[in-house]
Amino acid sequence: MTKTVLALFAAALTLSISLQTAYAGCGTCDKTIVENAAGNDDFSTLVAAVKAAGLADTLSGKGPFTVFAPTNEAFAKLPKGTVEDLLKPENKEKLVSILTYHVVPGAVMAKDVVKLSEAKTVQGSDVRIKVKEGSVMVNKAKVVKTDIKSSNGVIHVIDTVILPKGKNAKKGKKAKADA
């Protein structure tokens, strides 16, 4: 009887630990895209830009969104002074256009991204997607980390800031900043 009770207790404990581990496997799932980005030092420039553009509330909303998130290193590749200029209030419209060019409606996981050749962004323009030498490229940015799940979408980390071209470059056609 004692062995049976111990065996049942051990089985219950093992199941409990397994369930906790499975649930804990997604430490980002209960946070929004903005909360996950804000909790990662590699995205401090992106978070500052999102706040300056007035997009924090939108990207914390229901979504779902797919964000191709440039790291601080990606922003550092831009010409000197570019980030500082974009963060100025008079450049908010351009900043909104650039940031919303990194956002695709819906939660598009990596396994689905690789099947696409392009995707319509919230900004209104398309980004090109291709697999090159075993890496997924979004325009000229390399996806370096995928599927950071959030409560309102997913983040894919990119190594370069992608910039919109053409008539929608200066003004986000569908972009909507928070009031």
VOPAGU-2260 file (C-alpha; in pm, 1 decimal, decimal comma):
REM VOPAGU-2260
SITE   aa  ch    i         X         Y         Z
SITE  MET   A    0       0,0       0,0       0,0
SITE  THR   A    1     279,9     239,4      91,2
SITE  LYS   A    2     455,6     163,5    -238,7
SITE  THR   A    3     133,7     231,4    -430,8
SITE  VAL   A    4      78,4     564,6    -254,3
SITE  LEU   A    5     441,4     664,5    -315,4
SITE  ALA   A    6     416,5     562,2    -681,1
SITE  LEU   A    7      96,4     765,3    -726,5
SITE  PHE   A    8     252,2    1062,3    -548,1
SITE  ALA   A    9     562,8    1040,5    -767,8
SITE  ALA   A   10     348,8    1019,0   -1082,1
SITE  ALA   A   11     138,6    1317,4    -974,1
SITE  LEU   A   12     451,2    1518,7    -892,0
SITE  THR   A   13     607,1    1433,0   -1227,8
SITE  LEU   A   14     289,3    1534,2   -1412,6
SITE  SER   A   15     269,3    1858,0   -1215,8
SITE  ILE   A   16     630,1    1947,2   -1296,0
SITE  SER   A   17     578,1    1856,7   -1663,3
SITE  LEU   A   18     271,6    2079,3   -1689,0
SITE  GLN   A   19     449,3    2368,6   -1517,1
SITE  THR   A   20     746,9    2331,2   -1749,1
SITE  ALA   A   21     523,6    2317,1   -2056,5
SITE  TYR   A   22     335,5    2628,2   -1946,9
SITE  ALA   A   23     656,5    2809,1   -1853,9
SITE  GLY   A   24     798,0    2723,2   -2197,9
SITE  CYS   A   25     638,6    3037,7   -2331,6
SITE  GLY   A   26     748,4    3304,0   -2089,4
SITE  THR   A   27     648,3    3571,6   -2340,3
SITE  CYS   A   28     295,7    3453,8   -2425,0
SITE  ASP   A   29     115,9    3647,8   -2153,2
SITE  LYS   A   30     281,0    3980,5   -2244,8
SITE  THR   A   31     205,7    4210,1   -2536,7
SITE  ILE   A   32     452,1    4277,2   -2815,4
SITE  VAL   A   33     543,7    4610,5   -2655,0
SITE  GLU   A   34     590,5    4454,0   -2310,0
SITE  ASN   A   35     814,4    4182,7   -2453,9
SITE  ALA   A   36    1021,5    4436,0   -2647,3
SITE  ALA   A   37    1047,6    4663,8   -2342,6
SITE  GLY   A   38    1169,0    4369,2   -2135,6
SITE  ASN   A   39    1458,5    4303,4   -2373,3
SITE  ASP   A   40    1758,0    4539,5   -2368,3
SITE  ASP   A   41    1827,4    4462,1   -2736,8
SITE  PHE   A   42    1510,2    4651,5   -2829,7
SITE  SER   A   43    1555,6    4973,7   -2628,5
SITE  THR   A   44    1589,9    5187,0   -2943,5
SITE  LEU   A   45    1283,6    5023,9   -3100,2
SITE  VAL   A   46    1079,8    5081,1   -2784,0
SITE  ALA   A   47    1188,4    5447,6   -2770,5
SITE  ALA   A   48    1087,3    5487,6   -3135,3
SITE  VAL   A   49     750,1    5316,2   -3082,0
SITE  LYS   A   50     678,9    5551,4   -2791,9
SITE  ALA   A   51     793,5    5861,0   -2986,0
SITE  ALA   A   52     568,4    5759,1   -3276,0
SITE  GLY   A   53     271,2    5715,5   -3043,9
SITE  LEU   A   54     231,6    5349,9   -3143,2
SITE  ALA   A   55     274,2    5187,1   -2800,6
SITE  ASP   A   56     -99,7    5165,5   -2730,4
SITE  THR   A   57    -175,8    5029,5   -3076,8
SITE  LEU   A   58      95,0    4761,4   -3055,4
SITE  SER   A   59     -25,3    4675,4   -2705,0
SITE  GLY   A   60    -378,8    4631,6   -2836,8
SITE  LYS   A   61    -564,2    4318,5   -2934,3
SITE  GLY   A   62    -390,0    4261,1   -3267,4
SITE  PRO   A   63    -278,9    4016,9   -3372,9
SITE  PHE   A   64      36,4    4162,6   -3526,3
SITE  THR   A   65     358,9    4026,2   -3665,5
SITE  VAL   A   66     648,9    4259,4   -3593,3
SITE  PHE   A   67     981,5    4234,0   -3771,3
SITE  ALA   A   68    1173,5    4394,0   -3485,0
SITE  PRO   A   69    1510,6    4556,7   -3551,9
SITE  THR   A   70    1764,0    4532,7   -3270,2
SITE  ASN   A   71    1966,9    4820,6   -3131,2
SITE  GLU   A   72    2251,9    4702,7   -3356,9
SITE  ALA   A   73    2018,8    4729,8   -3656,2
SITE  PHE   A   74    1937,0    5090,9   -3568,6
SITE  ALA   A   75    2309,1    5159,5   -3517,9
SITE  LYS   A   76    2369,3    5065,2   -3884,6
SITE  LEU   A   77    2167,4    5368,1   -3996,8
SITE  PRO   A   78    2367,8    5680,0   -4086,3
SITE  LYS   A   79    2484,2    5879,0   -3784,8
SITE  GLY   A   80    2212,1    6105,7   -3645,8
SITE  THR   A   81    1925,5    5928,1   -3825,5
SITE  VAL   A   82    1767,8    5779,0   -3513,3
SITE  GLU   A   83    1796,8    6105,5   -3321,9
SITE  ASP   A   84    1634,0    6293,6   -3611,5
SITE  LEU   A   85    1351,7    6041,2   -3642,5
SITE  LEU   A   86    1272,6    6071,4   -3271,9
SITE  LYS   A   87    1209,4    6447,5   -3304,8
SITE  PRO   A   88     839,4    6545,2   -3289,2
SITE  GLU   A   89     853,5    6711,8   -3631,3
SITE  ASN   A   90     951,1    6375,7   -3787,1
SITE  LYS   A   91     674,2    6171,8   -3622,7
SITE  GLU   A   92     491,6    6102,9   -3951,2
SITE  LYS   A   93     806,8    5959,2   -4111,0
SITE  LEU   A   94     882,5    5755,7   -3797,5
SITE  VAL   A   95     529,1    5612,3   -3797,0
SITE  SER   A   96     571,5    5517,3   -4163,0
SITE  ILE   A   97     901,5    5339,0   -4096,7
SITE  LEU   A   98     778,5    5155,8   -3787,7
SITE  THR   A   99     448,4    5043,7   -3938,6
SITE  TYR   A  100     648,4    4911,5   -4236,1
SITE  HIS   A  101     784,7    4656,1   -3987,3
SITE  VAL   A  102     434,4    4536,4   -3890,1
SITE  VAL   A  103     216,5    4285,0   -4075,0
SITE  PRO   A  104    -145,4    4226,0   -3970,7
SITE  GLY   A  105    -204,9    3883,1   -3816,2
SITE  ALA   A  106      25,3    3647,4   -3628,6
SITE  VAL   A  107     249,3    3495,7   -3896,3
SITE  MET   A  108     473,7    3226,6   -3751,7
SITE  ALA   A  109     813,1    3148,7   -3908,4
SITE  LYS   A  110     686,3    2829,0   -4072,2
SITE  ASP   A  111     434,7    3044,5   -4261,2
SITE  VAL   A  112     667,5    3339,0   -4330,1
SITE  VAL   A  113     899,2    3117,0   -4536,2
SITE  LYS   A  114     607,7    3027,1   -4764,7
SITE  LEU   A  115     552,0    3393,1   -4857,7
SITE  SER   A  116     721,3    3598,8   -5127,4
SITE  GLU   A  117     579,1    3925,2   -4995,0
SITE  ALA   A  118     354,2    4058,1   -4721,6
SITE  LYS   A  119     139,9    4371,3   -4698,0
SITE  THR   A  120     247,8    4585,3   -4403,3
SITE  VAL   A  121      33,5    4806,7   -4182,8
SITE  GLN   A  122     214,8    5099,7   -4347,9
SITE  GLY   A  123      54,2    5002,7   -4677,7
SITE  SER   A  124     354,3    4883,2   -4877,8
SITE  ASP   A  125     469,9    4527,1   -4928,9
SITE  VAL   A  126     789,3    4376,4   -4790,0
SITE  ARG   A  127     970,5    4115,0   -4996,9
SITE  ILE   A  128    1036,8    3782,4   -4827,6
SITE  LYS   A  129    1278,4    3518,5   -4950,4
SITE  VAL   A  130    1503,4    3244,3   -4826,2
SITE  LYS   A  131    1864,3    3317,8   -4918,9
SITE  GLU   A  132    2149,6    3083,9   -4829,2
SITE  GLY   A  133    1938,6    2921,3   -4559,7
SITE  SER   A  134    1830,9    3250,3   -4399,8
SITE  VAL   A  135    1496,7    3425,8   -4421,5
SITE  MET   A  136    1529,8    3777,0   -4558,1
SITE  VAL   A  137    1274,1    4055,7   -4526,6
SITE  ASN   A  138    1385,0    4300,8   -4792,0
SITE  LYS   A  139    1756,8    4322,1   -4705,8
SITE  ALA   A  140    1716,1    4238,1   -4336,6
SITE  LYS   A  141    1807,6    3893,6   -4210,5
SITE  VAL   A  142    1569,3    3729,3   -3964,1
SITE  VAL   A  143    1796,0    3627,3   -3675,3
SITE  LYS   A  144    1536,2    3499,3   -3427,6
SITE  THR   A  145    1180,4    3385,0   -3485,1
SITE  ASP   A  146     852,0    3316,5   -3314,6
SITE  ILE   A  147     873,0    3523,9   -2997,3
SITE  LYS   A  148     509,1    3469,1   -2910,3
SITE  SER   A  149     313,5    3746,6   -2743,9
SITE  SER   A  150     -44,1    3775,2   -2625,0
SITE  ASN   A  151    -125,6    3989,4   -2929,2
SITE  GLY   A  152      98,9    3844,9   -3198,5
SITE  VAL   A  153     454,2    3742,5   -3270,0
SITE  ILE   A  154     797,0    3903,8   -3301,6
SITE  HIS   A  155    1065,5    3804,2   -3550,7
SITE  VAL   A  156    1400,6    3973,3   -3483,3
SITE  ILE   A  157    1582,0    4131,9   -3778,6
SITE  ASP   A  158    1936,4    4265,3   -3812,5
SITE  THR   A  159    1859,6    4571,4   -4027,9
SITE  VAL   A  160    1598,3    4847,3   -4019,0
SITE  ILE   A  161    1382,9    4813,2   -4330,7
SITE  LEU   A  162    1277,7    5134,2   -4501,7
SITE  PRO   A  163     969,0    5183,0   -4718,3
SITE  LYS   A  164    1013,9    5305,9   -5074,6
SITE  GLY   A  165     791,8    5483,1   -5321,1
SITE  LYS   A  166     484,1    5694,7   -5269,7
SITE  ASN   A  167     407,1    5549,6   -4926,9
SITE  ALA   A  168     756,2    5612,1   -4786,7
SITE  LYS   A  169     685,1    5954,7   -4640,3
SITE  LYS   A  170     334,0    5899,2   -4521,5
SITE  GLY   A  171     200,9    5569,6   -4393,7
SITE  LYS   A  172    -101,2    5502,6   -4613,5
SITE  LYS   A  173    -271,0    5292,6   -4346,7
SITE  ALA   A  174     -59,8    5396,4   -4051,3
SITE  LYS   A  175    -245,0    5515,3   -3746,4
SITE  ALA   A  176     -57,4    5656,2   -3450,2
SITE  ASP   A  177    -208,4    5672,2   -3106,5
SITE  ALA   A  178    -364,1    6006,2   -3024,2
